[in-house]
Amino acid sequence: MPTNYIQSGLITDAGFGYDSAPAIVIEAPTTPILKAVMIPNLDSATTTISIGVTTSGSHYLSVPNITISPPTDSSNKQALVSSSIVSNKVSGLTITNAGKFYDSDSAGTANITISAPTDNDKQALVSSSIASNKLSGLTITNAGKFYDNSTPPTITISPFDSVGGSTATATATIVNNRLSSVLITDSGSGYTTSPTVTISAPTLPSSNFTATASLTIVDHVVSTVTITDSGDFYSSPPTVTISAPEKIASDFTASALPVITNAVLSSLTITDSGNFYTDAPSVIVSAPTKVATDFTATGVANMNPDDSDNSILSVTMTNAGRFYTELPTVIFDSATGDSNHFRAAGHSVVHPTNRTITGIVITARGKYYEPSKGAPSIYIAPPILAKYSVGEKISHQLATTKLRGEITNFNSETGVMSLVHVGADDGKYHTFALGSDSDIVGGDHGFRTKILTVKEVNKISSNEQNEEFAANVSGTTLDFLDFSETNPFGDPGDE
């Protein structure tokens, strides 16, 4: 838009009857408030965000708050690891999900758990054979597991089953926590069938052979898992469990600092890019703290001398304002506050003799006027009707003396005034001076009425007035003088 303030004004009707400059009202402007709009951008490689400003907004005088939603707290936050075994030992750990939100300082063995080997077939088993009623051989059918190498298990052999026999005995050897061999120490006698051989249960629990591992956290995700003890006796790959992260999604929320330039959001500086964003987060900027009226333009109007000051020639802007999207209306008056506080202002100029308005002086150009909508409406107050009371004393100043009288009737619409007791201060005959610089002045209200015509109802001679209506003659009789004028609101000297 080319301009957003009042450039000039034109008096289309000068009016009549103004004793003082009337109030002038010009339409007020309107201004929309725009809120900043931003779109976040997600970097899929780093899972961080950046923010682009699509609408700078308006009316920002202070830095607004920006709220960025946290990354998605999905089930994928917990790291997952699979395992493999070779020769009953854990041979490898593979990260299947690195997880997220992990604190780098929390890495350690306490964060990873490997299930213990199964507690099946832990008891060693041995079969026996006899020859000549004696124990001739022991065969290991299950080496068992979890045995303490330093404490061999006890071997119990069932007693002989014929008269006069003796019970066989044997010892066991443990290697790598398994039954390695059994040695007959006494063959016994009296056995007709192979005796039962029982080996005591292992004294160590399965947890003593549980594999362990440590992990490394890089950028809050599980980077590597290292086997610190491969364990033993695993018949199938164990379950590996990594504890959930202590941190939560909100700990990785991105943040940004807005920059305000010329009362609009000009840019955003990311102070923390956050992490673990899988979708572009929403970005919320707080609404402006100021309203449209805080950016209303102000100015002083200059009257056009080539147009007898009946129009506004120009406006000297004292504040150009901002954020105008359409031309506002302007009201010239003394109102303060809200949008009217910033409207254009001015005052009228009244002709000193004929009581018409000759022009409007713009004291504040205002702003936000839309030329495409045409000139704003200007409202000029009507002249004030004079008011006189019956019995009120009036006076009319002449060049050498003053006429006085008493009102018996006054019509403010027609301007006809009826007077009695009319007389001059000097006691001589005088007539009301038409079109002079002196008005009829009311004693009670101070209203002034310019004389245009005079009509005497009961006309008297100069001698009669001098003798009977002089102000210094007592006992005067009533007579009437009608005073008529078409404009009861002029200033002295108007015609």
C-alpha positions as CSV (number, residue, x, y, z in Angstrom):
1,M,0.0,0.0,0.0
2,P,1.4,3.5,-0.8
3,T,0.5,5.2,2.4
4,N,-1.2,4.2,5.7
5,Y,-2.0,7.6,7.2
6,I,-4.1,10.6,6.4
7,Q,-2.5,12.8,3.8
8,S,-5.1,15.5,3.4
9,G,-8.7,16.5,4.2
10,L,-11.3,18.7,2.4
11,I,-14.1,20.8,3.8
12,T,-17.1,20.0,1.7
13,D,-19.5,22.3,3.6
14,A,-18.3,25.3,5.6
15,G,-21.4,25.2,7.9
16,F,-22.6,28.3,9.8
17,G,-23.2,29.5,13.3
18,Y,-20.0,28.4,15.0
19,D,-18.9,30.5,18.0
20,S,-16.0,28.1,18.8
21,A,-14.1,25.3,17.0
22,P,-16.3,22.2,17.1
23,A,-14.9,18.7,17.8
24,I,-13.8,16.7,14.8
25,V,-14.0,12.9,14.6
26,I,-12.2,10.7,12.0
27,E,-12.6,7.0,11.7
28,A,-10.1,4.8,13.7
29,P,-7.7,2.3,12.1
30,T,-7.8,-1.5,12.4
31,T,-4.8,-3.7,12.6
32,P,-4.6,-7.6,12.6
33,I,-2.1,-9.4,14.7
34,L,0.0,-12.2,13.1
35,K,1.4,-15.1,15.0
36,A,4.7,-16.6,14.0
37,V,4.7,-20.0,12.2
38,M,7.6,-22.4,12.2
39,I,8.3,-25.8,10.6
40,P,10.9,-28.1,12.2
41,N,13.1,-30.1,9.9
42,L,14.4,-33.5,11.0
43,D,18.0,-34.7,10.1
44,S,17.5,-38.5,9.6
45,A,21.2,-39.1,9.9
46,T,21.7,-37.4,13.3
47,T,18.0,-37.6,14.5
48,T,18.3,-33.9,15.4
49,I,16.1,-31.0,14.3
50,S,16.4,-27.6,12.8
51,I,13.7,-24.9,12.7
52,G,12.6,-22.8,9.7
53,V,10.5,-19.7,10.1
54,T,7.7,-19.6,7.5
55,T,5.8,-16.6,9.0
56,S,7.7,-14.1,11.0
57,G,4.5,-12.9,12.8
58,S,4.1,-9.4,14.1
59,H,3.8,-7.2,17.2
60,Y,6.7,-8.9,19.0
61,L,8.5,-6.5,21.3
62,S,10.1,-9.1,23.5
63,V,11.5,-12.5,22.8
64,P,8.6,-15.1,22.8
65,N,8.7,-18.5,24.4
66,I,9.3,-21.5,22.1
67,T,8.0,-24.9,23.1
68,I,9.4,-27.9,21.3
69,S,7.8,-31.3,21.9
70,P,10.1,-34.1,23.1
71,P,11.1,-37.1,20.9
72,T,8.9,-40.1,20.8
73,D,9.2,-42.3,23.9
74,S,8.6,-45.6,22.0
75,S,9.3,-49.1,23.0
76,N,12.5,-49.0,21.0
77,K,14.2,-47.1,23.8
78,Q,15.5,-50.4,25.4
79,A,18.6,-51.9,23.8
80,L,18.5,-55.6,22.7
81,V,21.3,-58.1,22.4
82,S,21.3,-61.7,21.0
83,S,23.9,-64.4,22.0
84,S,25.6,-67.4,20.6
85,I,27.5,-70.4,22.2
86,V,30.3,-72.7,21.2
87,S,31.3,-75.7,23.3
88,N,28.7,-74.8,26.0
89,K,30.3,-71.3,26.4
90,V,28.9,-67.9,25.3
91,S,31.0,-67.2,22.2
92,G,29.3,-64.0,20.9
93,L,26.9,-61.1,21.6
94,T,25.2,-59.2,18.8
95,I,23.4,-55.8,19.4
96,T,20.1,-56.1,17.6
97,N,18.7,-52.7,18.9
98,A,21.0,-50.0,20.2
99,G,18.2,-48.4,22.2
100,K,18.2,-44.7,23.2
101,F,18.2,-42.3,26.2
102,Y,21.1,-44.1,27.9
103,D,23.4,-42.1,30.1
104,S,27.0,-42.6,29.0
105,D,28.1,-42.7,32.6
106,S,25.8,-45.6,33.4
107,A,27.7,-48.2,31.2
108,G,28.9,-51.2,33.1
109,T,28.2,-54.8,34.0
110,A,25.3,-53.8,36.2
111,N,23.4,-52.8,33.1
112,I,23.6,-56.1,31.3
113,T,22.3,-59.5,32.5
114,I,22.9,-62.9,30.9
115,S,20.7,-65.7,31.9
116,A,22.3,-68.6,33.7
117,P,22.8,-72.0,32.1
118,T,19.9,-74.4,32.4
119,D,19.9,-76.5,35.6
120,N,19.2,-79.8,33.7
121,D,21.4,-83.0,33.9
122,K,23.6,-81.4,36.5
123,Q,23.9,-84.7,38.4
124,A,26.6,-87.1,37.2
125,L,25.5,-90.7,36.4
126,V,27.6,-93.8,36.5
127,S,26.7,-97.5,35.6
128,S,28.5,-100.6,37.0
129,S,29.4,-104.1,35.9
130,I,30.4,-107.2,38.0
131,A,32.6,-110.2,37.4
132,S,32.9,-113.2,39.8
133,N,30.5,-111.5,42.2
134,K,32.8,-108.5,42.4
135,L,32.5,-104.9,41.1
136,S,34.6,-105.0,37.9
137,G,33.9,-101.7,36.2
138,L,32.3,-98.2,36.4
139,T,31.2,-96.3,33.3
140,I,30.3,-92.6,33.3
141,T,27.0,-92.2,31.5
142,N,26.6,-88.4,32.4
143,A,29.5,-86.3,33.4
144,G,27.1,-83.9,35.1
145,K,28.0,-80.2,35.7
146,F,28.5,-77.5,38.3
147,Y,30.9,-79.7,40.4
148,D,33.6,-78.1,42.4
149,N,37.0,-79.1,41.1
150,S,38.5,-79.0,44.5
151,T,35.8,-81.0,46.2
152,P,35.1,-84.4,44.5
153,P,31.6,-85.7,44.9
154,T,30.7,-88.7,47.1
155,I,30.2,-92.1,45.3
156,T,27.7,-94.5,47.0
157,I,27.5,-98.1,45.8
158,S,24.6,-100.3,46.8
159,P,25.6,-103.2,49.2
160,F,26.2,-106.8,48.3
161,D,23.1,-109.1,47.9
162,S,24.5,-112.5,49.1
163,V,25.6,-113.8,52.4
164,G,29.1,-113.1,53.5
165,G,29.8,-110.4,50.9
166,S,31.2,-106.9,51.3
167,T,30.3,-103.5,49.7
168,A,32.4,-102.1,46.9
169,T,33.8,-98.5,47.1
170,A,35.1,-96.0,44.5
171,T,36.4,-92.4,44.2
172,A,35.6,-89.7,41.6
173,T,37.7,-87.1,39.8
174,I,36.3,-83.7,38.7
175,V,37.8,-81.9,35.8
176,N,36.3,-78.6,34.5
177,N,33.4,-79.0,36.9
178,R,32.5,-82.3,35.3
179,L,32.9,-85.9,36.4
180,S,36.1,-86.9,34.6
181,S,36.7,-90.4,36.0
182,V,35.7,-92.9,38.7
183,L,38.2,-95.3,40.3
184,I,37.2,-98.6,42.1
185,T,39.0,-98.6,45.4
186,D,37.3,-101.9,46.7
187,S,35.7,-104.4,44.4
188,G,33.6,-105.9,47.2
189,S,32.0,-109.3,47.0
190,G,28.7,-111.1,47.1
191,Y,27.2,-109.2,44.1
192,T,24.9,-111.3,42.0
193,T,23.7,-108.2,40.0
194,S,25.4,-105.0,39.1
195,P,25.1,-102.6,42.0
196,T,23.6,-99.1,41.9
197,V,26.2,-96.3,41.9
198,T,25.0,-92.9,43.2
199,I,27.2,-89.7,42.9
200,S,26.3,-86.8,45.2
201,A,24.8,-83.6,43.7
202,P,27.1,-80.7,42.8
203,T,27.8,-78.2,45.5
204,L,28.0,-75.2,43.2
205,P,24.9,-73.4,41.9
206,S,24.4,-72.8,38.2
207,S,24.8,-69.1,38.7
208,N,28.5,-69.7,39.3
209,F,28.8,-70.5,35.6
210,T,26.7,-67.6,34.3
211,A,28.4,-65.6,31.5
212,T,28.9,-61.9,32.1
213,A,29.5,-59.0,29.7
214,S,30.1,-55.2,29.8
215,L,28.7,-52.6,27.4
216,T,29.8,-49.3,26.1
217,I,27.4,-46.3,25.7
218,V,28.1,-43.7,22.9
219,D,25.7,-40.8,22.3
220,H,23.2,-42.4,24.7
221,V,22.9,-45.6,22.7
222,V,24.5,-49.0,23.3
223,S,27.6,-49.0,21.1
224,T,29.4,-52.4,22.0
225,V,28.9,-55.4,24.2
226,T,32.1,-57.3,25.4
227,I,32.1,-60.8,27.0
228,T,33.9,-60.6,30.3
229,D,33.2,-64.3,31.3
230,S,32.0,-66.8,28.7
231,G,30.4,-69.0,31.5
232,D,29.9,-72.7,30.9
233,F,27.3,-75.5,30.6
234,Y,25.2,-73.6,28.1
235,S,23.2,-76.0,26.0
236,S,21.4,-73.2,24.2
237,P,22.1,-69.4,23.7
238,P,21.3,-67.6,26.9
239,T,18.9,-64.6,27.1
240,V,20.8,-61.3,27.4
241,T,18.9,-58.4,29.0
242,I,20.1,-54.8,29.2
243,S,18.4,-52.6,31.8
244,A,16.1,-49.8,30.6
245,P,17.7,-46.3,30.4
246,E,17.4,-44.1,33.5
247,K,16.8,-41.0,31.4
248,I,13.5,-40.2,29.8
249,A,12.5,-38.7,26.4
250,S,12.1,-35.2,27.8
251,D,15.8,-35.2,28.8
252,F,16.5,-35.1,25.1
253,T,14.1,-32.4,24.1
254,A,15.5,-29.8,21.7
255,S,15.5,-26.1,22.6
256,A,15.9,-22.9,20.6
257,L,16.3,-19.2,21.2
258,P,14.2,-16.8,19.1
259,V,15.6,-13.6,17.7
260,I,13.3,-10.6,17.5
261,T,14.1,-7.9,14.9
262,N,11.9,-4.9,14.2
263,A,9.2,-6.5,16.4
264,V,8.9,-9.7,14.3
265,L,10.5,-13.1,14.7
266,S,13.5,-13.0,12.4
267,S,15.3,-16.2,13.2
268,L,15.7,-19.1,15.6
269,T,19.0,-20.3,17.0
270,I,19.0,-23.9,18.2
271,T,20.6,-24.1,21.6
272,D,20.2,-27.8,21.9
273,S,19.4,-30.0,18.9
274,G,18.1,-32.8,21.2
275,N,18.2,-36.4,20.1
276,F,16.2,-39.5,19.2
277,Y,13.7,-37.7,17.0
278,T,12.0,-40.0,14.5
279,D,9.5,-37.4,13.4
280,A,9.8,-33.7,13.1
281,P,8.5,-32.3,16.4
282,S,5.9,-29.6,16.8
283,V,7.2,-26.1,17.6
284,I,5.1,-23.6,19.5
285,V,6.0,-19.9,19.8
286,S,4.1,-17.9,22.4
287,A,1.8,-15.2,21.2
288,P,3.0,-11.6,21.1
289,T,2.9,-9.6,24.3
290,K,1.8,-6.5,22.5
291,V,-1.4,-5.7,20.6
292,A,-2.0,-3.8,17.4
293,T,-2.6,-0.5,19.1
294,D,1.0,-0.6,20.4
295,F,2.2,-0.2,16.8
296,T,-0.2,2.5,15.7
297,A,1.3,5.3,13.7
298,T,1.1,8.9,14.9
299,G,1.7,12.2,13.2
300,V,0.9,15.9,12.8
301,A,-1.2,17.1,9.9
302,N,-0.3,20.2,7.8
303,M,-3.1,22.3,6.3
304,N,-3.1,23.2,2.6
305,P,-2.6,26.9,2.2
306,D,-3.6,26.7,-1.4
307,D,-7.1,25.5,-0.3
308,S,-7.7,28.2,2.4
309,D,-6.7,25.6,4.9
310,N,-9.9,23.7,4.1
311,S,-8.0,20.5,3.4
312,I,-5.0,18.6,4.8
313,L,-1.9,19.1,2.6
314,S,0.3,16.6,4.3
315,V,1.1,14.8,7.6
316,T,4.4,14.9,9.3
317,M,4.8,11.4,10.8
318,T,6.1,11.2,14.3
319,N,5.8,7.4,14.3
320,A,5.4,5.4,11.1
321,G,3.9,2.4,12.9
322,R,4.1,-1.2,11.7
323,F,2.2,-4.3,10.6
324,Y,-0.5,-2.7,8.4
325,T,-2.1,-5.1,6.0
326,E,-4.9,-2.8,5.0
327,L,-5.7,0.8,5.3
328,P,-7.2,1.7,8.6
329,T,-10.0,4.2,9.4
330,V,-9.1,7.3,11.4
331,I,-11.0,9.3,14.0
332,F,-10.0,12.8,14.9
333,D,-11.0,13.5,18.4
334,S,-9.6,13.6,21.9
335,A,-10.3,10.0,22.8
336,T,-7.5,8.1,24.4
337,G,-6.8,4.4,24.9
338,D,-7.4,1.4,22.7
339,S,-7.3,1.8,18.9
340,N,-8.8,5.3,19.1
341,H,-5.8,6.4,21.0
342,F,-3.8,6.4,17.7
343,R,-6.4,7.9,15.4
344,A,-5.7,11.1,13.6
345,A,-6.5,14.3,15.5
346,G,-7.2,17.9,14.6
347,H,-9.3,20.9,15.2
348,S,-11.5,23.2,13.2
349,V,-11.0,26.8,12.3
350,V,-14.0,29.2,12.6
351,H,-14.3,32.3,10.5
352,P,-14.1,35.4,12.9
353,T,-17.1,37.2,11.3
354,N,-19.4,34.9,9.5
355,R,-19.2,31.9,12.0
356,T,-18.4,29.3,9.4
357,I,-15.8,26.6,9.6
358,T,-13.0,27.6,7.2
359,G,-10.7,24.6,7.7
360,I,-9.4,21.7,9.8
361,V,-5.9,21.8,11.3
362,I,-4.5,18.2,11.6
363,T,-2.5,17.9,14.8
364,A,-1.9,14.2,14.4
365,R,-1.8,12.5,11.1
366,G,-2.7,9.2,12.5
367,K,-1.8,6.0,10.6
368,Y,-3.0,2.9,9.0
369,Y,-5.5,4.5,6.6
370,E,-6.2,2.4,3.6
371,P,-6.4,4.6,0.4
372,S,-8.3,1.9,-1.5
373,K,-11.1,2.2,0.9
374,G,-11.5,5.9,0.2
375,A,-11.2,8.9,2.5
376,P,-12.2,8.3,6.1
377,S,-15.4,9.9,7.4
378,I,-15.0,13.2,9.3
379,Y,-17.7,14.2,11.7
380,I,-18.0,17.9,12.7
381,A,-20.2,18.8,15.7
382,P,-23.1,21.1,15.1
383,P,-23.1,24.7,16.4
384,I,-24.4,25.2,19.9
385,L,-27.9,26.7,20.1
386,A,-28.1,29.9,22.1
387,K,-30.4,29.8,25.2
388,Y,-32.0,32.9,26.7
389,S,-34.5,33.0,29.5
390,V,-37.7,35.2,29.9
391,G,-36.8,38.1,32.1
392,E,-33.1,37.8,31.4
393,K,-31.4,41.2,31.0
394,I,-29.4,41.7,27.7
395,S,-27.0,44.3,26.5
396,H,-25.9,45.5,23.1
397,Q,-22.7,47.6,22.9
398,L,-22.8,50.5,20.5
399,A,-19.9,52.8,19.6
400,T,-20.7,55.5,22.2
401,T,-23.1,53.8,24.6
402,K,-24.8,50.5,25.5
403,L,-28.4,49.5,24.8
404,R,-30.2,47.4,27.5
405,G,-33.4,45.5,27.6
406,E,-35.3,42.6,29.2
407,I,-36.3,39.4,27.3
408,T,-40.0,38.5,27.2
409,N,-39.7,35.7,24.6
410,F,-36.9,34.0,22.6
411,N,-37.2,31.3,19.9
412,S,-33.8,29.6,19.4
413,E,-35.0,28.0,16.2
414,T,-36.1,31.2,14.5
415,G,-33.8,33.5,16.4
416,V,-36.6,35.9,17.2
417,M,-36.2,37.7,20.5
418,S,-38.8,40.0,22.1
419,L,-37.6,42.8,24.4
420,V,-39.1,45.3,26.8
421,H,-37.7,48.1,28.8
422,V,-35.3,48.9,26.0
423,G,-33.1,52.0,26.6
424,A,-29.6,53.4,26.3
425,D,-27.2,54.2,29.1
426,D,-26.8,57.8,27.8
427,G,-30.6,58.4,27.8
428,K,-30.7,59.1,24.1
429,Y,-32.6,57.4,21.3
430,H,-30.5,54.6,19.6
431,T,-31.2,51.7,17.4
432,F,-29.6,48.2,17.4
433,A,-26.6,48.2,15.1
434,L,-27.1,45.6,12.4
435,G,-24.0,43.6,11.4
436,S,-21.8,45.4,13.9
437,D,-19.0,43.8,15.8
438,S,-21.1,43.8,18.9
439,D,-23.6,41.1,19.8
440,I,-26.5,40.8,22.1
441,V,-25.1,39.4,25.3
442,G,-27.2,37.6,27.8
443,G,-26.6,38.5,31.4
444,D,-27.4,35.1,32.9
445,H,-25.9,32.7,30.5
446,G,-23.3,34.7,28.5
447,F,-24.7,33.5,25.1
448,R,-23.9,35.9,22.3
449,T,-26.3,36.5,19.4
450,K,-25.3,38.4,16.2
451,I,-28.0,40.9,15.1
452,L,-29.1,40.5,11.5
453,T,-32.5,42.2,11.5
454,V,-34.6,44.3,13.9
455,K,-38.4,44.6,13.9
456,E,-40.3,46.8,16.4
457,V,-43.8,45.7,17.3
458,N,-44.9,48.8,19.1
459,K,-42.7,51.3,17.4
460,I,-42.0,54.5,19.4
461,S,-40.4,57.8,18.5
462,S,-37.0,58.9,19.6
463,N,-38.6,61.2,22.2
464,E,-40.7,58.3,23.6
465,Q,-37.6,56.1,23.9
466,N,-35.6,58.9,25.4
467,E,-38.2,59.8,27.9
468,E,-39.8,56.4,28.7
469,F,-37.1,53.8,28.0
470,A,-33.9,55.4,29.0
471,A,-32.1,53.3,31.5
472,N,-31.9,56.2,33.9
473,V,-35.6,57.0,33.8
474,S,-37.7,55.3,36.4
475,G,-41.3,54.2,36.1
476,T,-41.1,53.3,32.4
477,T,-44.0,51.6,30.8
478,L,-43.8,48.3,28.8
479,D,-43.2,48.4,25.1
480,F,-41.9,45.6,22.9
481,L,-39.0,45.3,20.5
482,D,-38.7,42.1,18.4
483,F,-35.1,41.2,17.5
484,S,-34.8,38.7,14.6
485,E,-31.6,37.0,13.4
486,T,-31.0,33.9,11.3
487,N,-27.8,32.7,13.0
488,P,-27.8,32.9,16.8
489,F,-24.4,31.4,17.2
490,G,-21.9,33.8,15.7
491,D,-19.0,35.6,17.2
492,P,-18.9,39.4,17.5
493,G,-18.2,41.0,14.1
494,D,-19.8,38.2,12.1
495,E,-22.3,39.3,9.4
